[in-house]
Amino acid sequence: MAKIFYVYLKQDDPKKSTMKKLERYNITKRIPLSKIYNKLFLTPYSDNYILNRDRFIYEEKGIVVIDGSWNLISTIENIKSKNSRKLPLLLPVNPVNYGKPGKLSSLEALAAALFIMGYNDPAGDIISKYSWSQNFIKTNIEPLNDYTKCNSNEDCIETEKLYF
C-alpha cells in the first residue's frame, strides 16, 4: 500500500489526534507542510473532488491529510497543492461533529478517500482503530459506493444532491 501522510497543526488536544494514533500503528507518517506538493492532498478548499482514478496519484505519491481543528479550518485555506482534492459530503460519526455533513475527522476523511479510490479493506482497517468510528462506513455505505462510481466533479455534485 502507498504511504499515508499527515500534517499536524497542533490545534487540538494531542491525545485526541486520530492521525497520531494511526502513526503509532505505523499506518501514517507525519510530514512538514512543505512536503505535500506532489501528494494527493485532502482539503475542503479544493475545486476538485476525489475520484476513483486518483488512486494512481495515491499509489505513486501517497496521500496527505491535515490534522487540525474545524474551528480553525480557515488557517488551511491558502495551502495549495498540485493534487488537492475535496471529499464529497458524508455524515461524520465522530463525537465532536456527529451528524454534521462534511465535518469529518481526519480519520474519517482518510478512510472515505481510500474507500472512494477502491481501497475498502485499508479504509476498514483504519476505521477499526477507534471504537466510535466503527459505524462510519456502514452509515455512509450508499453514498460511498456511489461516489466510487463518479468520473467527474459534476458526477460528485449530482450524487451529493441525492443524499444531502
N, C-alpha and C positions, 0 to 999 in steps of 0.2 A: 504494500500500500504506500502511496505517496506520503510525503511529510505533511503534518498538520502543525501550523504555527499560530502563535498569538502574540499580540502586543498588549502588555499590561500597563494600564494608565494610572494605577494606584488611586482610583476614585471611590472604591468601596472597601469594605472590611476584607482584608486579605484572606481571612479564614473562610470566607464565603465565596471565594473566587472559584468558579467552576473550571476554568482553564488551568489554574494552579493544581487543582486536584487531578485533572487529566494528565498533567505533566508528571505527577508522582506515579502514575500508572504507565509512564513512558509512551503516552498517546500523542501528546503535544509537546512543542518546544517553544519557549519564549524567545522572541527576537526583538531587536530595536525597530522602531518605526522606519528607519532608513532602509531596512531590508525587505520591505513589502512590494517593491515596484513591479516585478515580473510575476508575482504570485497572484493567484485568484484571491481577491480581497473583498470580503463581505462588508458592505456599508449601506445603510439606508439612503445615502445620498447619491448613489449611482443612478445613471439614466438607464442602465441595462439590468434586466432580470437574470438570475442564474438559470441556465438551461442545461438539459442533459448533455448537450455537446460540449459543455465546459469541462467535462471530465478529462479532456485531452490536456487542458491547461493544468488541471489538478495533478494529473499523472506526471507531467513534465516538470512543473514548478512548485506544486503544493498549494495549499490554501491557508489563508491567514484571517483570523477574526480579531476584533478589538475587544479586550476585556475591560469594560468601563461601566459607567452608570448612565442609565436612561435619563436621569435628572440633569446630566451634563452632556447630553448627546451632541449639542451644537459644537462642542470642542473638537469633534472629528469632521465637521462639515467640509473643511478645506483640505482634508487629506486626499490626495489624488494617487491613483494607481492606474497603470496601463490596463489591468484586467479587473477593474472594480465591478462588482455585481451586487444587486439587492435581492432580497428574498421576497417572493410574493407573500401575501397575507396568510398567516396561520394563527391558531389560538395557542397562546402560551399556557403551560400548566405550572410554571414556577410560582412559588409562594408570594413573590413581590408583585407580579403583574398578571396573575391568574385571570384568564378570560379576556384580556385586553388585546384585541387583534394587533399583531405585528410587534408587540413588545416582548420579544423573545430574549431569554438569557443567552449568553454566549454558547453555552452547551446546546440549547435548543436550536440556535441558528446553525451551528456546525452540523448537528445531526440532520436538520432539514436540508441543508445544502448537499450533504453526502447522499441522502435519500433521493433527492431530485436528480442527482447525477448518476443514480443507479447503484449506489453503494449501500444497499439496505442492511446488510449484516454489520458493517462497520458503524453505521448510524445506530443500529440497535445496541451494539456493544458500548458505544459512548453513552447512550441514554441509560444503560443499565447501571452506571456508576453512582447514580443518585436515586434514592427511593422516591422522591417527589416527581421525578421526570418519567417514571415508568409508563405513564399513560399518554405521553406526548405524541408518539407516533400513532397509537390507537385513536386518540382524539382527532387527529388530523389526517387519517389514512386516506380518505376520499380525495380531499384537495391535493395531498402529496402525490397520490397516484396520477391525478390529472395534470399536475404541474410537471411531472416527469415526461409527459407526452407533448408538452409545449415546445414549439420550434422558433418562437419569436416573442418579442415584448408584447405584441398585440395579442398573441395567444394567451400569455400570462394575465393580461388585463381582463380579457374575456372570461377566463377561468376564475379569476378573483371575483368577478361580478356574480358568478354562480353561487358562491359561498358567502360573500360578505357584502 
